[in-house]
Amino acid sequence: MAKTGQLAGMGGLEGLAVALPRENRGPPPVEKWNPPFCGDIDMRIAADGTWFYQKTPIGRPALVKLFASVLKREGQKYFLVTPVEKVGLIVEEAPFLAVELKVEQGPGGQVLKFRTNVDDWVEAGPGHGLRFEPEPTGGLKPFLHVRRDLWAKVTRTLFYDLVELGEERSIGGKAMFGVVSGGEFFAMADASVVREFA
């Protein structure tokens, strides 16, 4: 597809960054923007959370954070958007990684707070769920809802921390193993399966 428009037509990484809006407070309201599609750019977010532009890792965290702030998902496709245009990019697994966990006690009980690789703090609970997908080779891949339809893959180390914090609960008459945060129970797997590996 032809690359047109300011975002897709700019030759370098700095040019891309200049084309993006900078909001002073909070992430830009990309969910309100529905600009025309201007083509794909050679940008990829690898499964390990590394952002690549023209097959080279983006080494400046500030640039990665800027691009992450205007990331949008529509169905299974990802885009960088401005109020006037959008360009496609490749996301191998999830756009973010959850890399740090703080366990706190709030008025309603345990609260799990995660830091992503772009330094967003997300509190698991209502509006920010945890989901656990089975892997083909066995085991589970955990994900945290960050914002809009964007998720962070939880690192293996933090997943082990979640298992340590886990408990059994009856859900619909079935014993499930999961973790609690913000007053919600996030089921990981059937409790009998977890007991087999304990």
N, C-alpha and C positions, 0 to 999 in steps of 0.2 A: 504494500500500500504506500502511496506517495506520502512523503513527509512534508507537510505544509504547516503554516502557522508559526508563531513565535517560539513555542516550546520545542516543537519537532524540528524546526528549521535551523535552530542555533547550533553552531558547530561544536562548542565545548561545554564542559561541565559548568564553568562559571556563567556561561550564557544561559544555561538552563536555570541556574539558581536566580539570576537576575530577573528572569521572566515570572518567577513565582511570587505571589503576594506574601507580604510579611505582616502578620497580625501581632499586635502588641499584647493582647490578653487571650490566652487559651488557643486551642487549635482553630484554624479557619473553618468556616461553616460549609465544608465541601458537600455535605448532604443536600444543601440548597442549590448547588450549582449543577446545571445540566447543559454544559457547552457542547458544541459539535466535536466529533472525533477527528483528530488531525493526523492519525497514523501512529505506528509503533516506533519507539526509540530503542536503542541497544542498551537497555538497562535491565538488570536482573538482581533479584534478592535470592541468594543461595539458601539452602536448607539450614546452614549454620548461622544465618542472620547477616552475612556479609553482603553489602550492596556493591554491585559491579556496574561500571559505565564503560562501554566499548571494551568489555572483557578485562578491565583493570579495576581492582578494588578501590572504592572511594575511601581515601584515608583520612578525610576530615570529618570528625563526628558532627560538627555543626551543619555541614551540608547534608549528611544523612538525616539528621533531625528535621531539617527544612523540608526535604523531600518526603519524609515520613508524615509530616503534618498535612500534606495535601494528597495523601494516598486515598484512593477510593476503590471500592469493589462493587462490581455489578455482575451478578451471577457468579461465574467462575473466573471472570477476568478482572485484572487490576489496572488502574490508571493513575497518572498524576494529573491533577486538574487545577485550572485557574477559573475565574468567572467566565472566560471567553473561549477556552479550548481545553481539550484533554488528549493525552497521549498514552498509549499502552506500554506496559512493561511486563516482564515475566517474574512470577513469584513461584519458587520451586515447591515450597511446602506451606509456610505461613510467613506473613510479612515481618513479624517480630519474634523475639525470643524473650521469655521470662527468665531473668538471670539472678535475681535476688529475692529472698522471701523474709518478711518480718511477721512474726506471730504475736498478735496483741490481744488483750482482753477488753472488750467493749461492754456497754450496758446490756447488750443481748447475747454476750458470750464471745467465743473465739472469732477473731477477724484475721484473715490472711491477706497481707499486703505484698504485692509483687512489683518489682522494678523491671522494666523492659530494657532491652539493649539500646533504646533511644531515650532512656531516662524518664519515661512516664511511670508514675506509680499508680497501680490499679488495685482496688480493694475488691476481692472476690465476694460475691453476694448478689443481691437483687440487681439485675442489669449487667452484671459482669460474672457470668457463669464459668464453671470449669467443666470441660468435657473430656472423656477418656476414650480414645479410639483403639480397638484391637489392632495389633500389628500382625502381619502375615506369619512372622516367625515366632509368634507368641509374645506375651507381654502387652503393655499398653503405652500409647502415646498421649500425654496430657496436653490440653490446650486451654488457654485463658482468653475470654472475650475482653478485648481492649476498648474498642469503640466502633460504632456503626457496625459493619459486618467484617471487622478486622480482628484477627486472633493472633495470639502469641503462643508459640510452642514452648512448653515448660521444659527446662533443661533436665537431663537425667538426674543430676544431683538433687535438684529441688523436688523431683518426683519421689525420690527416696525419702525426702523430708516429709512429703505429703502422706506417704504410706505410714511413716512413724506416727503421724498425727491422726491416722484413720481410726474408724470405729465401725461396728456393725449396727445396722438398723433394719427394721422390717419395713419393706416398701411393697405395698399391695400383697401382703402375706408372704413375701419372699425375703429371705435374709440377704442383705446387700452390704458390701464393704464400701466405705466412702469417707469423705472428709467434710467437716462443717466449717462454714465461714459466713459471717454476717447473717446468721439465723437460717441459712439454707444448707441442706445436705446434698452434696454432689456425689452420686454413686459412681464408684470406679468399676466394680465387677461383682459378680455373685460371690457371696461370702465363702461358700464351699470351695470355690476355685482358689481364693486367696489363702484359705487354710492349708491347701495342698502344698503351697510354696512357702508356708511359714516355717 
